[in-house]
Amino acid sequence: FSLNNTMQDPTCLQEKLARELFLAAGVPAARADNALVVLNGRQLGLYVLTEGYDKRLLKRHFKHTDGTFYDGGLFTDLDRRLEVVSGDENDFTGLRAVVAAAREPDPALRFAALEKALDMDRFLSLIAMETILCHFDGYAQRRTNYRAYYDPSVGKLVILPQGMDRVLGNFRQHLDVSLFPPMPGLAARALLGSDEGRRRYLVR
């Protein structure tokens, strides 16, 4: 677990609320809660306690935990060599399949290829929830604060959110966000560049 002093979130609630909403939408996410921290008898105040991204988290959401688990890093997309958290350090099969699908020039073929490489249901929920929460600091809108897991039981990549202390508009004056905000995340941009991808996103 980790403790966050929530310098970017004076409410100390955004991580907890956002993660619970992602979970309710069927997107795997680490849990969060609040904790009063005391160190050597000295009260340090209220912190946000967040669960670690490890095999215990994977066990709650997937049948198998022996797939490759990646850390998305900071401003790093799926076409980069992501850090391997667990699993085979030399296995980038899942990432390469999504990148190849995203680079297919024909929109209809691209959507079909993405559906084979990505857990499409969870991915649609991820980017829809990022938009609903105004989570500009996530995968789709900024290529940061995410993890990726290659699920060997289905042969597909699943993207998980993290770092949700700047949601619900605490960084901007209003919440008038477009249904289609700029999404530089490679998989999100590729998906919404197809008619079927846009349709399914709006439905979700």
N, CA, C and O of each residue as an XYZ file, in Angstrom:
816
protein
N       0.848     -1.191      0.000
C       0.000      0.000      0.000
C       0.877      1.232      0.000
O       2.087      1.147      0.213
N       0.269      2.366     -0.238
C       1.015      3.628     -0.161
C       0.139      4.676      0.503
O      -1.086      4.558      0.530
N       0.783      5.694      1.034
C       0.099      6.806      1.675
C       0.298      8.054      0.831
O       1.418      8.374      0.434
N      -0.795      8.756      0.560
C      -0.750      9.956     -0.273
C      -1.179     11.148      0.580
O      -2.246     11.129      1.194
N      -0.342     12.180      0.611
C      -0.691     13.367      1.409
C      -1.674     14.284      0.696
O      -2.053     15.325      1.234
N      -2.090     13.906     -0.509
C      -3.146     14.565     -1.286
C      -2.957     16.078     -1.424
O      -3.900     16.849     -1.243
N      -1.753     16.485     -1.740
C      -1.503     17.915     -1.955
C      -2.369     18.464     -3.085
O      -2.704     19.649     -3.087
N      -2.738     17.606     -4.058
C      -3.546     18.058     -5.184
C      -5.037     17.881     -4.937
O      -5.855     18.255     -5.778
N      -5.397     17.313     -3.787
C      -6.810     17.066     -3.493
C      -7.092     17.376     -2.029
O      -6.966     16.497     -1.175
N      -7.473     18.616     -1.729
C      -7.727     18.983     -0.327
C      -8.914     18.252      0.298
O      -9.051     18.233      1.521
N      -9.781     17.645     -0.533
C     -10.926     16.919      0.019
C     -10.539     15.542      0.556
O     -11.247     14.987      1.396
N      -9.433     14.990      0.085
C      -8.989     13.632      0.438
C     -10.007     12.565      0.033
O      -9.992     11.460      0.575
N     -10.877     12.883     -0.900
C     -11.948     11.954     -1.279
C     -11.873     11.486     -2.729
O     -12.499     10.489     -3.088
N     -11.124     12.184     -3.555
C     -11.215     11.917     -4.983
C     -10.700     10.532     -5.377
O     -11.300      9.860     -6.215
N      -9.583     10.104     -4.770
C      -9.070      8.769     -5.074
C     -10.114      7.703     -4.739
O     -10.372      6.807     -5.542
N     -10.700      7.803     -3.572
C     -11.674      6.810     -3.126
C     -12.910      6.801     -4.023
O     -13.341      5.742     -4.478
N     -13.474      7.969     -4.273
C     -14.676      8.049     -5.107
C     -14.410      7.560     -6.527
O     -15.192      6.786     -7.079
N     -13.315      8.008     -7.110
C     -13.021      7.653     -8.499
C     -12.780      6.155     -8.638
O     -13.293      5.529     -9.565
N     -12.010      5.581     -7.734
C     -11.719      4.147     -7.825
C     -12.989      3.325     -7.654
O     -13.180      2.321     -8.341
N     -13.858      3.748     -6.740
C     -15.110      3.009     -6.547
C     -16.010      3.103     -7.781
O     -16.724      2.154     -8.103
N     -15.975      4.240     -8.468
C     -16.764      4.383     -9.688
C     -16.198      3.526    -10.819
O     -16.954      2.905    -11.564
N     -14.872      3.491    -10.948
C     -14.271      2.608    -11.948
C     -14.634      1.152    -11.665
O     -14.997      0.409    -12.577
N     -14.536      0.750    -10.405
C     -14.879     -0.625    -10.040
C     -16.351     -0.920    -10.338
O     -16.682     -1.996    -10.835
N     -17.228      0.031    -10.036
C     -18.656     -0.160    -10.306
C     -18.924     -0.290    -11.804
O     -19.891     -0.932    -12.213
N     -18.062      0.323    -12.618
C     -18.210      0.250    -14.074
C     -17.547     -0.995    -14.650
O     -17.556     -1.190    -15.866
N     -16.971     -1.842    -13.794
C     -16.363     -3.078    -14.256
C     -14.909     -2.953    -14.664
O     -14.369     -3.857    -15.301
N     -14.259     -1.839    -14.307
C     -12.855     -1.629    -14.646
C     -11.992     -2.008    -13.440
O     -12.191     -1.450    -12.361
N     -11.051     -2.929    -13.583
C     -10.186     -3.281    -12.450
C      -9.425     -2.062    -11.944
O      -8.828     -1.326    -12.730
N      -9.448     -1.855    -10.646
C      -8.744     -0.721    -10.049
C      -8.347     -1.078     -8.628
O      -9.027     -1.852     -7.954
N      -7.245     -0.508     -8.185
C      -6.825     -0.689     -6.797
C      -7.740      0.136     -5.896
O      -8.233      1.192     -6.292
N      -7.956     -0.357     -4.694
C      -8.866      0.310     -3.768
C      -8.162      1.443     -3.012
O      -6.934      1.494     -2.941
N      -8.968      2.343     -2.453
C      -8.437      3.456     -1.666
C      -9.376      3.753     -0.513
O     -10.579      3.507     -0.597
N      -8.818      4.284      0.565
C      -9.615      4.710      1.708
C      -8.824      5.789      2.435
O      -7.733      6.164      2.005
N      -9.374      6.283      3.531
C      -8.676      7.296      4.309
C      -8.049      6.680      5.550
O      -8.523      5.668      6.065
N      -6.977      7.304      6.022
C      -6.287      6.804      7.218
C      -5.748      7.977      8.027
O      -5.165      8.911      7.476
N      -5.950      7.916      9.336
C      -5.290      8.859     10.242
C      -3.933      8.270     10.595
O      -3.853      7.177     11.156
N      -2.875      8.986     10.270
C      -1.523      8.450     10.413
C      -0.859      8.997     11.670
O      -0.836     10.204     11.910
N      -0.317      8.069     12.471
C       0.441      8.414     13.668
C       1.807      7.762     13.542
O       1.897      6.555     13.318
N       2.859      8.535     13.680
C       4.223      8.015     13.566
C       4.987      8.343     14.843
O       5.182      9.511     15.181
N       5.419      7.296     15.551
C       6.149      7.471     16.818
C       5.407      8.394     17.780
O       6.012      9.246     18.431
N       4.098      8.215     17.859
C       3.281      8.992     18.780
C       2.882     10.364     18.282
O       2.124     11.070     18.947
N       3.388     10.756     17.106
C       3.080     12.081     16.561
C       2.000     11.954     15.504
O       2.157     11.186     14.555
N       0.906     12.690     15.647
C      -0.176     12.636     14.680
C       0.191     13.442     13.434
O       0.482     14.635     13.510
N       0.171     12.761     12.290
C       0.527     13.400     11.022
C      -0.689     13.836     10.222
O      -0.559     14.545      9.224
N      -1.877     13.413     10.659
C      -3.092     13.877     10.008
C      -3.717     12.849      9.085
O      -3.392     11.663      9.128
N      -4.619     13.331      8.254
C      -5.393     12.482      7.355
C      -4.652     12.255      6.040
O      -4.203     13.197      5.387
N      -4.538     10.995      5.676
C      -3.904     10.616      4.414
C      -4.874      9.764      3.609
O      -5.888      9.294      4.124
N      -4.543      9.574      2.333
C      -5.272      8.613      1.511
C      -4.426      7.347      1.426
O      -3.265      7.386      1.018
N      -5.017      6.244      1.812
C      -4.360      4.942      1.797
C      -4.763      4.228      0.515
O      -5.949      3.996      0.281
N      -3.778      3.874     -0.324
C      -4.103      3.220     -1.596
C      -3.455      1.844     -1.654
O      -2.330      1.637     -1.199
N      -4.201      0.920     -2.225
C      -3.745     -0.452     -2.390
C      -2.654     -0.523     -3.447
O      -2.644      0.257     -4.399
N      -1.739     -1.461     -3.270
C      -0.675     -1.649     -4.241
C      -1.150     -2.351     -5.497
O      -2.155     -3.062     -5.479
N      -0.418     -2.149     -6.598
C      -0.707     -2.826     -7.856
C       0.182     -4.066     -7.922
O       1.314     -4.009     -8.403
N      -0.351     -5.187     -7.431
C       0.434     -6.409     -7.363
C      -0.460     -7.611     -7.657
O      -1.595     -7.456     -8.108
N       0.063     -8.809     -7.396
C      -0.683    -10.021     -7.745
C      -1.939    -10.202     -6.903
O      -2.871    -10.885     -7.329
N      -1.980     -9.607     -5.725
C      -3.210     -9.694     -4.933
C      -4.345     -8.939     -5.626
O      -5.489     -9.394     -5.635
N      -4.022     -7.793     -6.200
C      -5.027     -7.056     -6.962
C      -5.450     -7.856     -8.194
O      -6.639     -7.967     -8.492
N      -4.470     -8.410     -8.905
C      -4.783     -9.187    -10.107
C      -5.677    -10.374     -9.775
O      -6.574    -10.714    -10.546
N      -5.436    -11.001     -8.634
C      -6.208    -12.191     -8.252
C      -7.685    -11.869     -8.081
O      -8.534    -12.728     -8.322
N      -8.006    -10.646     -7.670
C      -9.405    -10.271     -7.480
C     -10.140    -10.061     -8.806
O     -11.366    -10.162     -8.862
N      -9.389     -9.769     -9.868
C     -10.031     -9.381    -11.128
C      -9.813    -10.340    -12.292
O     -10.503    -10.254    -13.308
N      -8.852    -11.256    -12.147
C      -8.512    -12.134    -13.264
C      -8.399    -13.587    -12.800
O      -8.089    -13.857    -11.639
N      -8.652    -14.512    -13.718
C      -8.553    -15.941    -13.397
C      -7.113    -16.364    -13.161
O      -6.833    -17.226    -12.328
N      -6.192    -15.736    -13.917
C      -4.775    -16.074    -13.801
C      -3.964    -14.814    -13.500
O      -4.268    -13.732    -14.002
N      -2.934    -14.969    -12.679
C      -2.093    -13.820    -12.314
C      -0.683    -13.944    -12.873
O       0.201    -13.164    -12.517
N      -0.471    -14.931    -13.755
C       0.879    -15.155    -14.269
C       1.131    -14.445    -15.593
O       2.155    -14.673    -16.237
N       0.203    -13.585    -16.000
C       0.435    -12.776    -17.193
C       1.412    -11.651    -16.897
O       1.857    -11.498    -15.760
N       1.747    -10.866    -17.907
C       2.701     -9.772    -17.722
C       1.953     -8.501    -17.330
O       0.975     -8.104    -17.963
N       2.456     -7.876    -16.254
C       1.836     -6.685    -15.674
C       2.793     -5.520    -15.869
O       3.946     -5.579    -15.442
N       2.312     -4.453    -16.518
C       3.175     -3.327    -16.882
C       2.789     -2.058    -16.127
O       1.623     -1.840    -15.799
N       3.795     -1.226    -15.860
C       3.576      0.106    -15.306
C       3.661      1.101    -16.456
O       4.678      1.191    -17.144
N       2.569      1.850    -16.655
C       2.528      2.787    -17.774
C       3.489      3.959    -17.673
O       3.818      4.577    -18.685
N       3.943      4.272    -16.472
C       4.894      5.363    -16.329
C       4.269      6.732    -16.544
O       3.056      6.898    -16.417
N       5.104      7.707    -16.870
C       4.669      9.097    -17.016
C       4.773      9.518    -18.477
O       5.858      9.501    -19.057
N       3.635      9.898    -19.075
C       3.573     10.307    -20.477
C       4.199      9.255    -21.399
O       4.924      9.584    -22.338
N       3.905      7.999    -21.113
C       4.475      6.896    -21.872
C       3.340      6.042    -22.411
O       2.521      5.542    -21.641
N       3.284      5.872    -23.719
C       2.184      5.125    -24.326
C       2.556      3.656    -24.492
O       3.655      3.232    -24.134
N       1.625      2.895    -25.036
C       1.792      1.449    -25.155
C       2.866      1.052    -26.163
O       3.328     -0.089    -26.159
N       3.264      1.978    -27.020
C       4.284      1.664    -28.022
C       5.699      1.846    -27.491
O       6.661      1.713    -28.247
N       5.841      2.146    -26.207
C       7.156      2.262    -25.575
C       7.445      1.006    -24.760
O       6.546      0.203    -24.513
N       8.674      0.840    -24.352
C       9.055     -0.316    -23.532
C       8.674     -0.028    -22.080
O       9.439      0.586    -21.337
N       7.497     -0.475    -21.692
C       7.001     -0.217    -20.346
C       7.725     -1.083    -19.320
O       8.205     -2.174    -19.631
N       7.792     -0.581    -18.108
C       8.402     -1.345    -17.017
C       7.506     -2.532    -16.670
O       6.289     -2.388    -16.552
N       8.113     -3.693    -16.509
C       7.370     -4.895    -16.133
C       7.331     -5.004    -14.615
O       8.374     -5.072    -13.963
N       6.117     -5.022    -14.052
C       5.928     -5.125    -12.605
C       6.001     -6.583    -12.163
O       6.631     -6.900    -11.153
N       5.357     -7.466    -12.919
C       5.421     -8.896    -12.643
C       5.206     -9.656    -13.941
O       4.669     -9.119    -14.909
N       5.634    -10.923    -13.947
C       5.553    -11.712    -15.165
C       6.865    -11.710    -15.921
O       7.901    -11.317    -15.385
N       6.819    -12.145    -17.151
C       8.007    -12.266    -17.991
C       8.519    -10.886    -18.400
O       7.820    -10.133    -19.078
N       9.730    -10.563    -17.987
C      10.302     -9.241    -18.269
C      10.537     -8.997    -19.757
O      10.689     -7.853    -20.186
N      10.565    -10.068    -20.539
C      10.820     -9.921    -21.974
C       9.572    -10.153    -22.825
O       9.657    -10.263    -24.048
N       8.417    -10.226    -22.167
C       7.180    -10.502    -22.904
C       6.408     -9.209    -23.145
O       5.830     -8.635    -22.222
N       6.408     -8.766    -24.391
C       5.665     -7.573    -24.769
C       4.615     -7.911    -25.830
O       4.181     -7.052    -26.598
N       4.220     -9.189    -25.847
C       3.262     -9.677    -26.836
C       1.969     -8.879    -26.825
O       1.500     -8.424    -27.868
N       1.395     -8.710    -25.638
C       0.120     -8.009    -25.527
C       0.197     -6.570    -25.985
O      -0.707     -6.079    -26.660
N       1.279     -5.887    -25.619
C       1.460     -4.493    -26.021
C       1.608     -4.385    -27.538
O       1.000     -3.524    -28.175
N       2.425     -5.270    -28.103
C       2.677     -5.202    -29.552
C       1.397     -5.445    -30.354
O       1.179     -4.821    -31.393
N       0.552     -6.356    -29.862
C      -0.692     -6.650    -30.580
C      -1.610     -5.432    -30.609
O      -2.225     -5.144    -31.636
N      -1.706     -4.712    -29.484
C      -2.552     -3.519    -29.429
C      -1.972     -2.410    -30.308
O      -2.711     -1.729    -31.019
N      -0.660     -2.231    -30.260
C      -0.025     -1.190    -31.070
C      -0.220     -1.473    -32.560
O      -0.551     -0.568    -33.326
N      -0.017     -2.718    -32.970
C      -0.217     -3.074    -34.385
C      -1.663     -2.838    -34.805
O      -1.919     -2.342    -35.902
N      -2.607     -3.189    -33.937
C      -4.027     -2.972    -34.243
C      -4.334     -1.485    -34.365
O      -5.057     -1.061    -35.267
N      -3.775     -0.694    -33.441
C      -4.044      0.748    -33.436
C      -3.487      1.441    -34.674
O      -3.975      2.502    -35.063
N      -2.473      0.851    -35.293
C      -1.842      1.470    -36.458
C      -2.418      0.982    -37.781
O      -1.950      1.384    -38.846
N      -3.427      0.124    -37.723
C      -4.101     -0.318    -38.945
C      -4.805      0.887    -39.578
O      -5.616      1.535    -38.916
N      -4.510      1.202    -40.853
C      -5.077      2.413    -41.462
C      -6.581      2.337    -41.751
O      -7.261      3.362    -41.702
N      -7.106      1.163    -42.046
C      -8.528      1.041    -42.360
C      -9.342      1.030    -41.064
O      -9.125      0.151    -40.230
N     -10.274      1.976    -40.861
C     -10.997      2.078    -39.585
C     -11.763      0.822    -39.181
O     -11.750      0.437    -38.012
N     -12.425      0.187    -40.135
C     -13.199     -1.014    -39.800
C     -12.280     -2.161    -39.402
O     -12.545     -2.860    -38.424
N     -11.200     -2.358    -40.155
C     -10.239     -3.398    -39.817
C      -9.533     -3.077    -38.505
O      -9.207     -3.975    -37.729
N      -9.298     -1.787    -38.266
C      -8.648     -1.362    -37.023
C      -9.502     -1.741    -35.812
O      -9.000     -2.285    -34.829
N     -10.811     -1.444    -35.901
C     -11.678     -1.777    -34.780
C     -11.684     -3.283    -34.528
O     -11.601     -3.725    -33.382
N     -11.783     -4.065    -35.598
C     -11.789     -5.524    -35.449
C     -10.494     -6.019    -34.814
O     -10.520     -6.914    -33.970
N      -9.366     -5.444    -35.215
C      -8.074     -5.848    -34.657
C      -7.948     -5.433    -33.194
O      -7.428     -6.189    -32.374
N      -8.428     -4.222    -32.866
C      -8.395     -3.773    -31.473
C      -9.256     -4.664    -30.586
O      -8.895     -4.944    -29.443
N     -10.385     -5.105    -31.107
C     -11.276     -5.962    -30.323
C     -10.626     -7.307    -30.023
O     -10.925     -7.925    -29.001
N      -9.745     -7.761    -30.898
C      -9.023     -9.018    -30.663
C      -7.880     -8.834    -29.665
O      -7.556     -9.752    -28.913
N      -7.273     -7.652    -29.660
C      -6.083     -7.426    -28.833
C      -6.395     -6.851    -27.451
O      -5.651     -7.081    -26.498
N      -7.500     -6.102    -27.345
C      -7.878     -5.427    -26.102
C      -9.104     -6.082    -25.484
O      -9.944     -6.626    -26.201
N      -9.212     -6.035    -24.178
C     -10.487     -6.360    -23.526
C     -11.390     -5.151    -23.797
O     -11.414     -4.196    -23.020
N     -12.121     -5.205    -24.893
C     -12.840     -4.045    -25.386
C     -13.891     -3.540    -24.400
O     -14.059     -2.331    -24.239
N     -14.589     -4.445    -23.749
C     -15.634     -4.037    -22.819
C     -15.041     -3.178    -21.691
O     -15.566     -2.113    -21.366
N     -13.965     -3.650    -21.115
C     -13.333     -2.896    -20.020
C     -12.691     -1.608    -20.525
O     -12.687     -0.595    -19.825
N     -12.148     -1.647    -21.742
C     -11.502     -0.449    -22.268
C     -12.510      0.646    -22.552
O     -12.259      1.812    -22.250
N     -13.649      0.284    -23.130
C     -14.704      1.270    -23.356
C     -15.159      1.892    -22.029
O     -15.366      3.102    -21.942
N     -15.308      1.063    -21.016
C     -15.702      1.581    -19.698
C     -14.628      2.492    -19.118
O     -14.940      3.504    -18.490
N     -13.365      2.134    -19.326
C     -12.258      2.956    -18.822
C     -12.301      4.360    -19.411
O     -12.293      5.342    -18.670
N     -12.348      4.463    -20.743
C     -12.277      5.800    -21.335
C     -13.579      6.577    -21.118
O     -13.554      7.803    -21.009
N     -14.713      5.878    -21.055
C     -15.974      6.570    -20.758
C     -15.944      7.135    -19.336
O     -16.357      8.272    -19.111
N     -15.457      6.346    -18.382
C     -15.403      6.814    -17.000
C     -14.374      7.928    -16.824
O     -14.581      8.843    -16.028
N     -13.269      7.854    -17.562
C     -12.291      8.949    -17.506
C     -12.936     10.258    -17.957
O     -12.676     11.312    -17.377
N     -13.778     10.190    -18.991
C     -14.461     11.391    -19.474
C     -15.488     11.874    -18.449
O     -15.549     13.064    -18.142
N     -16.295     10.948    -17.919
C     -17.319     11.312    -16.930
C     -16.688     11.975    -15.709
O     -17.224     12.948    -15.179
N     -15.546     11.443    -15.266
C     -14.869     11.961    -14.071
C     -13.999     13.178    -14.361
O     -13.423     13.768    -13.447
N     -13.905     13.551    -15.640
C     -13.004     14.644    -16.022
C     -11.570     14.309    -15.581
O     -10.836     15.155    -15.071
N     -11.207     13.044    -15.800
C      -9.887     12.543    -15.396
C      -8.890     12.812    -16.523
O      -8.502     11.913    -17.270
N      -8.489     14.083    -16.619
C      -7.603     14.473    -17.711
C      -6.219     13.858    -17.555
O      -5.438     13.849    -18.506
N      -5.903     13.341    -16.358
C      -4.553     12.880    -16.040
C      -4.450     11.358    -16.113
O      -3.655     10.758    -15.390
N      -5.253     10.724    -16.987
C      -5.243      9.278    -17.113
C      -4.687      8.817    -18.448
O      -4.011      9.571    -19.148
N      -4.981      7.556    -18.795
C      -4.408      7.003    -20.023
C      -4.895      7.714    -21.274
O      -4.089      8.194    -22.071
N      -6.206      7.784    -21.451
C      -6.750      8.259    -22.730
C      -6.357      9.694    -23.025
O      -5.982     10.018    -24.152
N      -6.441     10.560    -22.014
C      -6.257     11.990    -22.256
C      -4.838     12.492    -22.008
O      -4.500     13.618    -22.373
N      -3.991     11.634    -21.371
C      -2.633     12.137    -21.113
C      -1.546     11.070    -21.161
O      -0.365     11.389    -21.019
N      -1.918      9.823    -21.357
C      -0.960      8.722    -21.427
C      -0.121      8.614    -20.152
O       1.097      8.444    -20.199
N      -0.806      8.717    -19.024
C      -0.125      8.604    -17.736
C      -1.093      8.006    -16.719
O      -2.281      7.856    -17.005
N      -0.595      7.666    -15.544
C      -1.434      7.114    -14.471
C      -2.242      5.901    -14.917
O      -3.467      5.882    -14.798
N      -1.551      4.899    -15.427
C      -2.241      3.664    -15.799
C      -1.298      2.478    -15.647
O      -0.077      2.630    -15.633
N      -1.887      1.304    -15.534
C      -1.178      0.034    -15.601
C      -1.809     -0.797    -16.711
O      -2.941     -0.529    -17.114
N      -1.104     -1.786    -17.202
C      -1.640     -2.664    -18.240
C      -1.307     -4.104    -17.891
O      -0.188     -4.411    -17.480
N      -2.285     -4.982    -18.058
C      -2.088     -6.397    -17.752
C      -2.469     -7.241    -18.961
O      -3.567     -7.118    -19.504
N      -1.541     -8.101    -19.371
C      -1.845     -9.049    -20.445
C      -2.436    -10.289    -19.810
O      -1.737    -11.059    -19.149
N      -3.736    -10.477    -20.017
C      -4.469    -11.580    -19.397
C      -4.301    -12.840    -20.249
O      -4.885    -12.933    -21.329
N      -3.512    -13.809    -19.779
C      -3.240    -14.990    -20.609
C      -4.462    -15.886    -20.803
O      -4.497    -16.685    -21.739
N      -5.455    -15.764    -19.937
C      -6.634    -16.629    -20.062
C      -7.487    -16.273    -21.280
O      -8.212    -17.120    -21.802
N      -7.400    -15.018    -21.730
C      -8.163    -14.595    -22.916
C      -7.261    -14.042    -24.021
O      -7.730    -13.775    -25.127
N      -5.972    -13.870    -23.727
C      -5.042    -13.352    -24.719
C      -5.288    -11.910    -25.086
O      -5.102    -11.514    -26.237
N      -5.712    -11.107    -24.093
C      -6.009     -9.696    -24.359
C      -5.375     -8.804    -23.301
O      -5.102     -9.236    -22.181
N      -5.147     -7.537    -23.684
C      -4.592     -6.540    -22.784
C      -5.714     -5.792    -22.082
O      -6.721     -5.441    -22.698
N      -5.533     -5.551    -20.785
C      -6.490     -4.777    -19.991
C      -5.740     -3.577    -19.426
O      -4.653     -3.726    -18.868
N      -6.317     -2.391    -19.569
C      -5.696     -1.177    -19.028
C      -6.415     -0.787    -17.753
O      -7.643     -0.706    -17.723
N      -5.646     -0.543    -16.692
C      -6.181     -0.213    -15.373
C      -5.838      1.233    -15.027
O      -4.740      1.692    -15.345
N      -6.739      1.953    -14.390
C      -6.450      3.340    -14.001
C      -5.698      3.405    -12.674
O      -5.767      2.482    -11.863
N      -4.991      4.492    -12.467
C      -4.382      4.777    -11.168
C      -4.208      6.293    -11.067
O      -4.477      7.014    -12.028
N      -3.760      6.779     -9.906
C      -3.463      8.199     -9.748
C      -4.638      9.108    -10.032
O      -4.595      9.907    -10.967
N      -5.703      8.992     -9.222
C      -6.933      9.741     -9.492
C      -7.176     10.841     -8.473
O      -8.279     10.961     -7.940
N      -6.154     11.647     -8.199
C      -6.310     12.739     -7.235
C      -6.536     14.087     -7.928
O      -6.478     15.140     -7.294
N      -6.795     14.036     -9.243
C      -7.115     15.276     -9.967
C      -8.307     15.014    -10.882
O      -8.229     15.184    -12.099
N      -9.395     14.602    -10.273
C     -10.623     14.343    -11.021
C     -11.713     15.305    -10.560
O     -11.510     16.097     -9.639
N     -12.868     15.226    -11.211
C     -14.045     16.005    -10.814
C     -13.811     17.509    -10.845
O     -14.470     18.264    -10.131
N     -12.870     17.935    -11.677
C     -12.715     19.355    -11.953
C     -11.952     20.178    -10.933
O     -12.038     21.406    -10.955
N     -11.197     19.532    -10.028
C     -10.485     20.353     -9.036
C      -9.319     21.121     -9.641
O      -8.689     21.926     -8.955
N      -9.023     20.882    -10.922
C      -7.904     21.576    -11.570
C      -8.381     22.590    -12.595
O      -7.562     23.255    -13.230
N      -9.712     22.722    -12.772
C     -10.226     23.678    -13.744
C     -11.470     24.352    -13.170
O     -12.033     23.880    -12.183
N     -11.894     25.443    -13.780
C     -12.952     26.269    -13.207
C     -14.343     25.701    -13.425
O     -15.276     26.083    -12.718
N     -14.507     24.807    -14.376
C     -15.832     24.277    -14.650
C     -15.696     22.845    -15.156
O     -14.595     22.369    -15.431
N     -16.819     22.180    -15.270
C     -16.819     20.787    -15.707
C     -17.473     20.622    -17.074
O     -18.000     19.555    -17.388
N     -17.439     21.659    -17.874
C     -18.047     21.606    -19.200
C     -17.069     20.914    -20.150
O     -16.408     21.559    -20.964
N     -16.994     19.592    -20.026
C     -16.037     18.815    -20.807
C     -16.749     18.150    -21.975
O     -17.853     17.626    -21.825
N     -16.117     18.175    -23.123
C     -16.694     17.555    -24.311
C     -16.858     16.051    -24.123
O     -16.095     15.425    -23.387
N     -17.862     15.469    -24.796
C     -17.998     14.009    -24.818
C     -16.809     13.368    -25.516
O     -16.489     12.203    -25.280
N     -16.161     14.140    -26.376
C     -14.982     13.653    -27.084
C     -13.799     14.585    -26.800
O     -13.377     15.328    -27.685
N     -13.262     14.553    -25.580
C     -12.092     15.386    -25.301
C     -10.898     14.871    -26.094
O     -10.918     13.725    -26.542
N      -9.869     15.671    -26.281
C      -8.674     15.172    -26.970
C      -8.140     13.930    -26.260
O      -7.958     13.928    -25.043
N      -7.893     12.878    -27.032
C      -7.400     11.624    -26.453
C      -6.144     11.189    -27.204
O      -6.235     10.444    -28.180
N      -4.976     11.645    -26.760
C      -3.734     11.245    -27.425
C      -3.304      9.812    -27.136
O      -2.423      9.294    -27.821
N      -3.905      9.150    -26.132
C      -3.582      7.755    -25.867
C      -3.793      6.929    -27.128
O      -4.876      6.955    -27.714
N      -2.770      6.200    -27.548
C      -2.770      5.526    -28.847
C      -4.004      4.651    -29.047
O      -4.666      4.756    -30.080
N      -4.325      3.794    -28.087
C      -5.461      2.876    -28.241
C      -6.787      3.623    -28.238
O      -7.694      3.274    -28.993
N      -6.909      4.648    -27.397
C      -8.149      5.427    -27.344
C      -8.358      6.202    -28.637
O      -9.463      6.221    -29.180
N      -7.310      6.838    -29.130
C      -7.405      7.614    -30.376
C      -7.753      6.706    -31.544
O      -8.568      7.058    -32.396
N      -7.126      5.529    -31.577
C      -7.394      4.590    -32.662
C      -8.825      4.073    -32.611
O      -9.477      3.924    -33.644
N      -9.304      3.802    -31.409
C     -10.669      3.298    -31.255
C     -11.692      4.329    -31.707
O     -12.609      4.015    -32.467
N     -11.530      5.564    -31.234
C     -12.502      6.603    -31.564
C     -12.356      7.111    -32.991
O     -13.185      7.887    -33.467
N     -11.303      6.673    -33.672
C     -11.134      7.008    -35.083
C     -11.919      6.089    -36.003
O     -11.851      6.214    -37.226
N     -12.664      5.165    -35.412
C     -13.517      4.266    -36.210
C     -14.979      4.537    -35.865
O     -15.294      4.901    -34.732
N     -15.857      4.362    -36.826
C     -17.290      4.602    -36.595
C     -17.840      3.694    -35.498
O     -18.590      4.141    -34.630
N     -17.461      2.418    -35.543
C     -17.975      1.478    -34.552
C     -17.424      1.796    -33.157
O     -18.132      1.639    -32.162
N     -16.184      2.234    -33.082
C     -15.587      2.614    -31.807
C     -16.298      3.815    -31.190
O     -16.599      3.822    -29.997
N     -16.562      4.825    -32.008
C     -17.288      6.007    -31.517
C     -18.705      5.649    -31.059
O     -19.190      6.136    -30.037
N     -19.353      4.784    -31.846
C     -20.708      4.387    -31.501
C     -20.748      3.658    -30.156
O     -21.586      3.948    -29.303
N     -19.829      2.711    -29.985
C     -19.828      1.942    -28.740
C     -19.436      2.795    -27.546
O     -19.947      2.607    -26.442
N     -18.524      3.736    -27.775
C     -18.136      4.661    -26.701
C     -19.328      5.493    -26.244
O     -19.556      5.642    -25.044
N     -20.089      6.036    -27.191
C     -21.263      6.840    -26.836
C     -22.314      5.996    -26.117
O     -22.931      6.457    -25.157
N     -22.516      4.767    -26.579
C     -23.457      3.873    -25.908
C     -23.018      3.620    -24.467
O     -23.830      3.655    -23.543
N     -21.718      3.364    -24.289
C     -21.215      3.091    -22.943
C     -21.352      4.321    -22.061
O     -20.980      4.284    -20.888
